[in-house]
Amino acid sequence: MKRCYVIPTDRNVEKIADFIGKPFSDIEKEAGIVGSIVELCSFEKMSALAASMEGSQKLMNIEFQNDSFFRKGVVGDWMNYNITPEMAGSLDKLVSENFDGSGFTFM
């Protein structure tokens, strides 16, 4: 699969706040609010929540355990999940077709 360029998380949090019309004030930024949000939304914190580990969700008559929604996201780890090169190519094509013109850059 292709790689994509990632903007630092704190900057993305600021961009989301701007987008929804609730930009952070200078006082909030200086107080470390953005960093606190980034920490609270980290993989470690989110995956440790009881709601993330307990229960299940049903989608199209298939039940998924909530703990199956979190993976560490290690580069190249997709190869450990029985994804064939053909499947990876299909995913690359699907992403390319649906995100073309969106401003996302994939390498």
N, CA, C and O atoms as CSV, one atom per row, in Angstrom:
chain,resi,resn,atom,element,x,y,z
A,1,MET,N,N,0.836,-1.171,0.000
A,1,MET,CA,C,0.000,0.000,0.000
A,1,MET,C,C,0.882,1.237,0.000
A,1,MET,O,O,2.057,1.170,0.361
A,2,LYS,N,N,0.325,2.346,-0.399
A,2,LYS,CA,C,1.071,3.590,-0.473
A,2,LYS,C,C,1.094,4.287,0.877
A,2,LYS,O,O,0.243,4.041,1.731
A,3,ARG,N,N,2.071,5.152,1.059
A,3,ARG,CA,C,2.178,5.937,2.282
A,3,ARG,C,C,1.601,7.325,2.032
A,3,ARG,O,O,1.521,7.771,0.887
A,4,CYS,N,N,1.208,7.995,3.081
A,4,CYS,CA,C,0.732,9.364,2.934
A,4,CYS,C,C,1.487,10.268,3.897
A,4,CYS,O,O,1.964,9.825,4.942
A,5,TYR,N,N,1.587,11.540,3.530
A,5,TYR,CA,C,2.242,12.534,4.366
A,5,TYR,C,C,1.311,12.887,5.515
A,5,TYR,O,O,0.118,13.098,5.296
A,6,VAL,N,N,1.824,12.954,6.714
A,6,VAL,CA,C,0.997,13.224,7.887
A,6,VAL,C,C,1.390,14.564,8.499
A,6,VAL,O,O,2.561,14.808,8.787
A,7,ILE,N,N,0.401,15.426,8.693
A,7,ILE,CA,C,0.610,16.703,9.368
A,7,ILE,C,C,0.647,16.419,10.867
A,7,ILE,O,O,-0.098,15.559,11.336
A,8,PRO,N,N,1.499,17.120,11.643
A,8,PRO,CA,C,1.541,16.886,13.092
A,8,PRO,C,C,0.147,16.946,13.721
A,8,PRO,O,O,-0.669,17.795,13.362
A,9,THR,N,N,-0.111,16.046,14.652
A,9,THR,CA,C,-1.440,15.889,15.238
A,9,THR,C,C,-1.973,17.175,15.851
A,9,THR,O,O,-3.148,17.497,15.676
A,10,ASP,N,N,-1.131,17.917,16.567
A,10,ASP,CA,C,-1.623,19.139,17.201
A,10,ASP,C,C,-2.117,20.145,16.171
A,10,ASP,O,O,-3.096,20.852,16.410
A,11,ARG,N,N,-1.452,20.210,15.041
A,11,ARG,CA,C,-1.895,21.125,13.977
A,11,ARG,C,C,-3.228,20.657,13.397
A,11,ARG,O,O,-4.086,21.480,13.079
A,12,ASN,N,N,-3.407,19.347,13.259
A,12,ASN,CA,C,-4.689,18.826,12.766
A,12,ASN,C,C,-5.824,19.146,13.727
A,12,ASN,O,O,-6.925,19.480,13.289
A,13,VAL,N,N,-5.574,19.048,15.031
A,13,VAL,CA,C,-6.599,19.387,16.023
A,13,VAL,C,C,-6.984,20.857,15.871
A,13,VAL,O,O,-8.165,21.199,15.930
A,14,GLU,N,N,-5.997,21.723,15.677
A,14,GLU,CA,C,-6.282,23.146,15.479
A,14,GLU,C,C,-7.087,23.375,14.199
A,14,GLU,O,O,-8.000,24.200,14.178
A,15,LYS,N,N,-6.751,22.650,13.137
A,15,LYS,CA,C,-7.486,22.805,11.875
A,15,LYS,C,C,-8.939,22.354,12.014
A,15,LYS,O,O,-9.838,22.977,11.451
A,16,ILE,N,N,-9.170,21.280,12.756
A,16,ILE,CA,C,-10.544,20.810,12.977
A,16,ILE,C,C,-11.324,21.852,13.768
A,16,ILE,O,O,-12.471,22.154,13.439
A,17,ALA,N,N,-10.702,22.406,14.816
A,17,ALA,CA,C,-11.368,23.438,15.622
A,17,ALA,C,C,-11.714,24.650,14.756
A,17,ALA,O,O,-12.808,25.203,14.871
A,18,ASP,N,N,-10.792,25.061,13.896
A,18,ASP,CA,C,-11.060,26.177,12.980
A,18,ASP,C,C,-12.217,25.838,12.048
A,18,ASP,O,O,-13.104,26.661,11.823
A,19,PHE,N,N,-12.201,24.622,11.509
A,19,PHE,CA,C,-13.220,24.189,10.553
A,19,PHE,C,C,-14.620,24.215,11.161
A,19,PHE,O,O,-15.575,24.610,10.492
A,20,ILE,N,N,-14.751,23.801,12.415
A,20,ILE,CA,C,-16.080,23.782,13.040
A,20,ILE,C,C,-16.442,25.126,13.675
A,20,ILE,O,O,-17.459,25.250,14.357
A,21,GLY,N,N,-15.598,26.123,13.440
A,21,GLY,CA,C,-15.911,27.465,13.920
A,21,GLY,C,C,-15.624,27.694,15.389
A,21,GLY,O,O,-16.172,28.619,15.989
A,22,LYS,N,N,-14.776,26.869,15.977
A,22,LYS,CA,C,-14.426,26.993,17.395
A,22,LYS,C,C,-12.904,27.012,17.557
A,22,LYS,O,O,-12.342,26.134,18.212
A,23,PRO,N,N,-12.232,28.012,16.963
A,23,PRO,CA,C,-10.768,28.037,17.054
A,23,PRO,C,C,-10.295,28.216,18.497
A,23,PRO,O,O,-10.990,28.803,19.326
A,24,PHE,N,N,-9.119,27.705,18.772
A,24,PHE,CA,C,-8.532,27.852,20.098
A,24,PHE,C,C,-8.024,29.275,20.273
A,24,PHE,O,O,-7.473,29.864,19.344
A,25,SER,N,N,-8.212,29.820,21.461
A,25,SER,CA,C,-7.670,31.147,21.768
A,25,SER,C,C,-6.183,30.994,22.075
A,25,SER,O,O,-5.699,29.889,22.322
A,26,ASP,N,N,-5.465,32.118,22.055
A,26,ASP,CA,C,-4.044,32.077,22.408
A,26,ASP,C,C,-3.861,31.574,23.838
A,26,ASP,O,O,-2.910,30.849,24.130
A,27,ILE,N,N,-4.772,31.961,24.722
A,27,ILE,CA,C,-4.695,31.518,26.122
A,27,ILE,C,C,-4.846,29.998,26.206
A,27,ILE,O,O,-4.114,29.343,26.948
A,28,GLU,N,N,-5.794,29.433,25.445
A,28,GLU,CA,C,-5.989,27.976,25.440
A,28,GLU,C,C,-4.760,27.265,24.885
A,28,GLU,O,O,-4.342,26.230,25.404
A,29,LYS,N,N,-4.184,27.830,23.823
A,29,LYS,CA,C,-2.980,27.222,23.245
A,29,LYS,C,C,-1.829,27.253,24.245
A,29,LYS,O,O,-1.129,26.257,24.430
A,30,GLU,N,N,-1.636,28.421,24.898
A,30,GLU,CA,C,-0.551,28.560,25.875
A,30,GLU,C,C,-0.765,27.651,27.083
A,30,GLU,O,O,0.202,27.194,27.693
A,31,ALA,N,N,-2.019,27.387,27.430
A,31,ALA,CA,C,-2.325,26.513,28.569
A,31,ALA,C,C,-2.146,25.035,28.232
A,31,ALA,O,O,-2.234,24.185,29.118
A,32,GLY,N,N,-1.896,24.722,26.963
A,32,GLY,CA,C,-1.659,23.337,26.569
A,32,GLY,C,C,-2.909,22.532,26.288
A,32,GLY,O,O,-2.878,21.302,26.318
A,33,ILE,N,N,-4.017,23.218,26.013
A,33,ILE,CA,C,-5.281,22.520,25.749
A,33,ILE,C,C,-5.161,21.610,24.527
A,33,ILE,O,O,-5.652,20.481,24.538
A,34,VAL,N,N,-4.510,22.103,23.478
A,34,VAL,CA,C,-4.377,21.304,22.252
A,34,VAL,C,C,-3.613,20.019,22.552
A,34,VAL,O,O,-4.021,18.939,22.124
A,35,GLY,N,N,-2.513,20.129,23.280
A,35,GLY,CA,C,-1.735,18.948,23.653
A,35,GLY,C,C,-2.527,17.977,24.510
A,35,GLY,O,O,-2.386,16.762,24.374
A,36,SER,N,N,-3.363,18.517,25.397
A,36,SER,CA,C,-4.207,17.657,26.238
A,36,SER,C,C,-5.202,16.874,25.394
A,36,SER,O,O,-5.443,15.693,25.644
A,37,ILE,N,N,-5.778,17.532,24.397
A,37,ILE,CA,C,-6.722,16.851,23.504
A,37,ILE,C,C,-6.008,15.752,22.726
A,37,ILE,O,O,-6.522,14.642,22.587
A,38,VAL,N,N,-4.821,16.071,22.223
A,38,VAL,CA,C,-4.038,15.074,21.486
A,38,VAL,C,C,-3.758,13.870,22.384
A,38,VAL,O,O,-3.900,12.728,21.947
A,39,GLU,N,N,-3.365,14.112,23.629
A,39,GLU,CA,C,-3.074,13.018,24.569
A,39,GLU,C,C,-4.319,12.193,24.870
A,39,GLU,O,O,-4.264,10.963,24.873
A,40,LEU,N,N,-5.445,12.865,25.124
A,40,LEU,CA,C,-6.687,12.144,25.437
A,40,LEU,C,C,-7.192,11.324,24.250
A,40,LEU,O,O,-7.895,10.329,24.433
A,41,CYS,N,N,-6.837,11.739,23.047
A,41,CYS,CA,C,-7.271,11.024,21.840
A,41,CYS,C,C,-6.206,10.062,21.321
A,41,CYS,O,O,-6.347,9.518,20.226
A,42,SER,N,N,-5.146,9.847,22.092
A,42,SER,CA,C,-4.067,8.963,21.654
A,42,SER,C,C,-4.553,7.520,21.573
A,42,SER,O,O,-5.547,7.146,22.194
A,43,PHE,N,N,-3.850,6.738,20.814
A,43,PHE,CA,C,-4.179,5.319,20.668
A,43,PHE,C,C,-4.225,4.642,22.032
A,43,PHE,O,O,-5.145,3.877,22.319
A,44,GLU,N,N,-3.238,4.925,22.866
A,44,GLU,CA,C,-3.156,4.282,24.170
A,44,GLU,C,C,-4.379,4.601,25.025
A,44,GLU,O,O,-4.959,3.709,25.644
A,45,LYS,N,N,-4.770,5.879,25.057
A,45,LYS,CA,C,-5.924,6.281,25.884
A,45,LYS,C,C,-7.227,5.735,25.310
A,45,LYS,O,O,-8.040,5.177,26.047
A,46,MET,N,N,-7.437,5.889,23.996
A,46,MET,CA,C,-8.698,5.465,23.383
A,46,MET,C,C,-8.866,3.951,23.438
A,46,MET,O,O,-9.963,3.459,23.702
A,47,SER,N,N,-7.792,3.210,23.192
A,47,SER,CA,C,-7.913,1.750,23.186
A,47,SER,C,C,-8.086,1.182,24.592
A,47,SER,O,O,-8.543,0.049,24.744
A,48,ALA,N,N,-7.725,1.958,25.630
A,48,ALA,CA,C,-7.868,1.488,27.008
A,48,ALA,C,C,-9.250,1.762,27.597
A,48,ALA,O,O,-9.570,1.250,28.670
A,49,LEU,N,N,-10.069,2.556,26.919
A,49,LEU,CA,C,-11.408,2.847,27.429
A,49,LEU,C,C,-12.250,1.574,27.473
A,49,LEU,O,O,-12.172,0.742,26.568
A,50,ALA,N,N,-13.042,1.426,28.510
A,50,ALA,CA,C,-13.899,0.240,28.639
A,50,ALA,C,C,-14.805,0.086,27.426
A,50,ALA,O,O,-15.033,-1.030,26.959
A,51,ALA,N,N,-15.322,1.199,26.913
A,51,ALA,CA,C,-16.213,1.134,25.748
A,51,ALA,C,C,-15.498,0.601,24.515
A,51,ALA,O,O,-16.132,0.058,23.611
A,52,SER,N,N,-14.175,0.757,24.477
A,52,SER,CA,C,-13.401,0.266,23.341
A,52,SER,C,C,-13.091,-1.217,23.450
A,52,SER,O,O,-12.813,-1.875,22.447
A,53,MET,N,N,-13.140,-1.743,24.666
A,53,MET,CA,C,-12.742,-3.132,24.875
A,53,MET,C,C,-13.914,-4.072,25.100
A,53,MET,O,O,-13.779,-5.284,24.933
A,54,GLU,N,N,-15.064,-3.524,25.478
A,54,GLU,CA,C,-16.202,-4.370,25.823
A,54,GLU,C,C,-17.313,-4.226,24.798
A,54,GLU,O,O,-17.435,-3.189,24.146
A,55,GLY,N,N,-18.109,-5.249,24.660
A,55,GLY,CA,C,-19.262,-5.189,23.780
A,55,GLY,C,C,-18.926,-5.465,22.329
A,55,GLY,O,O,-17.815,-5.872,21.989
A,56,SER,N,N,-19.917,-5.232,21.486
A,56,SER,CA,C,-19.740,-5.505,20.063
A,56,SER,C,C,-20.650,-4.593,19.252
A,56,SER,O,O,-21.549,-3.944,19.787
A,57,GLN,N,N,-20.395,-4.561,17.956
A,57,GLN,CA,C,-21.191,-3.797,17.005
A,57,GLN,C,C,-21.633,-4.748,15.907
A,57,GLN,O,O,-20.885,-5.645,15.519
A,58,LYS,N,N,-22.830,-4.557,15.410
A,58,LYS,CA,C,-23.327,-5.410,14.335
A,58,LYS,C,C,-23.406,-4.583,13.060
A,58,LYS,O,O,-23.979,-3.493,13.045
A,59,LEU,N,N,-22.829,-5.111,12.001
A,59,LEU,CA,C,-22.830,-4.452,10.706
A,59,LEU,C,C,-23.158,-5.483,9.642
A,59,LEU,O,O,-22.420,-6.452,9.463
A,60,MET,N,N,-24.252,-5.281,8.943
A,60,MET,CA,C,-24.677,-6.186,7.869
A,60,MET,C,C,-24.707,-7.641,8.339
A,60,MET,O,O,-24.168,-8.529,7.678
A,61,ASN,N,N,-25.338,-7.868,9.478
A,61,ASN,CA,C,-25.500,-9.200,10.063
A,61,ASN,C,C,-24.191,-9.866,10.486
A,61,ASN,O,O,-24.150,-11.076,10.708
A,62,ILE,N,N,-23.129,-9.081,10.596
A,62,ILE,CA,C,-21.856,-9.608,11.094
A,62,ILE,C,C,-21.542,-8.855,12.379
A,62,ILE,O,O,-21.563,-7.624,12.415
A,63,GLU,N,N,-21.252,-9.605,13.427
A,63,GLU,CA,C,-20.961,-8.979,14.712
A,63,GLU,C,C,-19.454,-8.858,14.908
A,63,GLU,O,O,-18.719,-9.836,14.767
A,64,PHE,N,N,-19.003,-7.651,15.233
A,64,PHE,CA,C,-17.589,-7.361,15.469
A,64,PHE,C,C,-17.404,-6.984,16.932
A,64,PHE,O,O,-18.144,-6.153,17.460
A,65,GLN,N,N,-16.426,-7.587,17.585
A,65,GLN,CA,C,-16.099,-7.208,18.960
A,65,GLN,C,C,-15.453,-5.822,18.942
A,65,GLN,O,O,-14.650,-5.526,18.057
A,66,ASN,N,N,-15.795,-4.979,19.906
A,66,ASN,CA,C,-15.254,-3.622,19.944
A,66,ASN,C,C,-13.732,-3.591,19.978
A,66,ASN,O,O,-13.121,-2.681,19.417
A,67,ASP,N,N,-13.108,-4.577,20.631
A,67,ASP,CA,C,-11.650,-4.559,20.707
A,67,ASP,C,C,-10.979,-4.833,19.360
A,67,ASP,O,O,-9.764,-4.674,19.239
A,68,SER,N,N,-11.738,-5.234,18.362
A,68,SER,CA,C,-11.154,-5.494,17.041
A,68,SER,C,C,-11.000,-4.225,16.212
A,68,SER,O,O,-10.441,-4.272,15.117
A,69,PHE,N,N,-11.484,-3.094,16.712
A,69,PHE,CA,C,-11.404,-1.849,15.959
A,69,PHE,C,C,-10.076,-1.126,16.124
A,69,PHE,O,O,-9.811,-0.164,15.403
A,70,PHE,N,N,-9.242,-1.561,17.045
A,70,PHE,CA,C,-7.979,-0.877,17.297
A,70,PHE,C,C,-6.804,-1.730,16.864
A,70,PHE,O,O,-6.673,-2.891,17.249
A,71,ARG,N,N,-5.942,-1.113,16.040
A,71,ARG,CA,C,-4.671,-1.716,15.658
A,71,ARG,C,C,-3.610,-0.656,15.853
A,71,ARG,O,O,-3.923,0.535,15.845
A,72,LYS,N,N,-2.372,-1.055,16.027
A,72,LYS,CA,C,-1.314,-0.085,16.306
A,72,LYS,C,C,-0.934,0.759,15.101
A,72,LYS,O,O,-0.351,1.829,15.277
A,73,GLY,N,N,-1.235,0.330,13.901
A,73,GLY,CA,C,-0.933,1.128,12.723
A,73,GLY,C,C,0.546,1.179,12.382
A,73,GLY,O,O,1.049,2.225,11.971
A,74,VAL,N,N,1.242,0.079,12.543
A,74,VAL,CA,C,2.656,0.008,12.212
A,74,VAL,C,C,2.800,-0.094,10.696
A,74,VAL,O,O,2.102,-0.877,10.052
A,75,VAL,N,N,3.706,0.700,10.130
A,75,VAL,CA,C,3.919,0.683,8.689
A,75,VAL,C,C,4.284,-0.729,8.244
A,75,VAL,O,O,5.187,-1.348,8.806
A,76,GLY,N,N,3.584,-1.232,7.240
A,76,GLY,CA,C,3.835,-2.560,6.701
A,76,GLY,C,C,3.123,-3.681,7.437
A,76,GLY,O,O,3.176,-4.834,7.009
A,77,ASP,N,N,2.454,-3.357,8.546
A,77,ASP,CA,C,1.778,-4.376,9.357
A,77,ASP,C,C,0.625,-5.039,8.613
A,77,ASP,O,O,0.213,-6.142,8.970
A,78,TRP,N,N,0.101,-4.379,7.587
A,78,TRP,CA,C,-1.007,-4.953,6.820
A,78,TRP,C,C,-0.633,-6.316,6.249
A,78,TRP,O,O,-1.509,-7.148,6.009
A,79,MET,N,N,0.662,-6.551,6.028
A,79,MET,CA,C,1.097,-7.827,5.460
A,79,MET,C,C,0.861,-8.988,6.427
A,79,MET,O,O,0.839,-10.145,6.006
A,80,ASN,N,N,0.683,-8.691,7.723
A,80,ASN,CA,C,0.435,-9.729,8.721
A,80,ASN,C,C,-1.035,-10.124,8.801
A,80,ASN,O,O,-1.398,-10.975,9.614
A,81,TYR,N,N,-1.877,-9.530,7.982
A,81,TYR,CA,C,-3.319,-9.775,8.056
A,81,TYR,C,C,-3.855,-10.466,6.803
A,81,TYR,O,O,-5.011,-10.269,6.428
A,82,ASN,N,N,-3.019,-11.270,6.161
A,82,ASN,CA,C,-3.412,-12.057,4.991
A,82,ASN,C,C,-4.002,-11.212,3.871
A,82,ASN,O,O,-4.917,-11.650,3.173
A,83,ILE,N,N,-3.483,-10.007,3.699
A,83,ILE,CA,C,-3.899,-9.161,2.582
A,83,ILE,C,C,-2.946,-9.451,1.430
A,83,ILE,O,O,-1.740,-9.231,1.537
A,84,THR,N,N,-3.493,-9.940,0.344
A,84,THR,CA,C,-2.675,-10.300,-0.811
A,84,THR,C,C,-2.264,-9.039,-1.565
A,84,THR,O,O,-2.890,-7.990,-1.404
A,85,PRO,N,N,-1.217,-9.131,-2.387
A,85,PRO,CA,C,-0.841,-7.982,-3.213
A,85,PRO,C,C,-1.997,-7.513,-4.106
A,85,PRO,O,O,-2.128,-6.318,-4.372
A,86,GLU,N,N,-2.826,-8.441,-4.562
A,86,GLU,CA,C,-3.983,-8.071,-5.393
A,86,GLU,C,C,-4.979,-7.241,-4.587
A,86,GLU,O,O,-5.523,-6.251,-5.077
A,87,MET,N,N,-5.211,-7.665,-3.331
A,87,MET,CA,C,-6.115,-6.908,-2.463
A,87,MET,C,C,-5.549,-5.512,-2.194
A,87,MET,O,O,-6.285,-4.526,-2.214
A,88,ALA,N,N,-4.241,-5.432,-1.943
A,88,ALA,CA,C,-3.603,-4.137,-1.697
A,88,ALA,C,C,-3.733,-3.240,-2.919
A,88,ALA,O,O,-3.990,-2.043,-2.793
A,89,GLY,N,N,-3.554,-3.823,-4.110
A,89,GLY,CA,C,-3.725,-3.059,-5.346
A,89,GLY,C,C,-5.145,-2.551,-5.508
A,89,GLY,O,O,-5.359,-1.414,-5.929
A,90,SER,N,N,-6.115,-3.390,-5.174
A,90,SER,CA,C,-7.523,-2.972,-5.248
A,90,SER,C,C,-7.807,-1.834,-4.276
A,90,SER,O,O,-8.526,-0.892,-4.609
A,91,LEU,N,N,-7.244,-1.921,-3.076
A,91,LEU,CA,C,-7.416,-0.850,-2.090
A,91,LEU,C,C,-6.779,0.448,-2.571
A,91,LEU,O,O,-7.366,1.521,-2.438
A,92,ASP,N,N,-5.560,0.346,-3.138
A,92,ASP,CA,C,-4.898,1.537,-3.673
A,92,ASP,C,C,-5.748,2.189,-4.760
A,92,ASP,O,O,-5.880,3.413,-4.803
A,93,LYS,N,N,-6.322,1.367,-5.638
A,93,LYS,CA,C,-7.161,1.888,-6.719
A,93,LYS,C,C,-8.412,2.560,-6.157
A,93,LYS,O,O,-8.783,3.649,-6.595
A,94,LEU,N,N,-9.055,1.920,-5.197
A,94,LEU,CA,C,-10.260,2.458,-4.573
A,94,LEU,C,C,-9.980,3.800,-3.890
A,94,LEU,O,O,-10.740,4.756,-4.042
A,95,VAL,N,N,-8.886,3.854,-3.144
A,95,VAL,CA,C,-8.508,5.100,-2.465
A,95,VAL,C,C,-8.210,6.183,-3.487
A,95,VAL,O,O,-8.654,7.321,-3.337
A,96,SER,N,N,-7.465,5.836,-4.523
A,96,SER,CA,C,-7.122,6.801,-5.567
A,96,SER,C,C,-8.367,7.360,-6.245
A,96,SER,O,O,-8.475,8.569,-6.450
A,97,GLU,N,N,-9.302,6.489,-6.591
A,97,GLU,CA,C,-10.526,6.922,-7.269
A,97,GLU,C,C,-11.386,7.818,-6.380
A,97,GLU,O,O,-11.979,8.783,-6.862
A,98,ASN,N,N,-11.456,7.508,-5.100
A,98,ASN,CA,C,-12.352,8.232,-4.204
A,98,ASN,C,C,-11.743,9.474,-3.570
A,98,ASN,O,O,-12.472,10.356,-3.116
A,99,PHE,N,N,-10.418,9.555,-3.533
A,99,PHE,CA,C,-9.787,10.711,-2.915
A,99,PHE,C,C,-9.117,11.630,-3.931
A,99,PHE,O,O,-8.528,12.641,-3.548
A,100,ASP,N,N,-9.197,11.301,-5.206
A,100,ASP,CA,C,-8.606,12.133,-6.245
A,100,ASP,C,C,-9.218,13.531,-6.175
A,100,ASP,O,O,-10.440,13.685,-6.184
A,101,GLY,N,N,-8.365,14.537,-6.107
A,101,GLY,CA,C,-8.843,15.909,-6.044
A,101,GLY,C,C,-9.173,16.392,-4.644
A,101,GLY,O,O,-9.608,17.531,-4.472
A,102,SER,N,N,-8.975,15.546,-3.636
A,102,SER,CA,C,-9.333,15.916,-2.261
A,102,SER,C,C,-8.246,16.727,-1.567
A,102,SER,O,O,-8.488,17.337,-0.525
A,103,GLY,N,N,-7.048,16.731,-2.148
A,103,GLY,CA,C,-5.935,17.408,-1.499
A,103,GLY,C,C,-5.029,16.457,-0.735
A,103,GLY,O,O,-3.934,16.840,-0.322
A,104,PHE,N,N,-5.481,15.200,-0.540
A,104,PHE,CA,C,-4.635,14.208,0.109
A,104,PHE,C,C,-3.569,13.751,-0.879
A,104,PHE,O,O,-3.852,13.569,-2.063
A,105,THR,N,N,-2.355,13.568,-0.398
A,105,THR,CA,C,-1.269,13.095,-1.240
A,105,THR,C,C,-0.815,11.733,-0.745
A,105,THR,O,O,-0.472,11.575,0.427
A,106,PHE,N,N,-0.814,10.755,-1.632
A,106,PHE,CA,C,-0.390,9.401,-1.279
A,106,PHE,C,C,0.893,9.086,-2.020
A,106,PHE,O,O,1.020,9.370,-3.211
A,107,MET,N,N,1.856,8.489,-1.301
A,107,MET,CA,C,3.143,8.150,-1.910
A,107,MET,C,C,3.235,6.664,-2.123
A,107,MET,O,O,4.246,6.175,-2.628
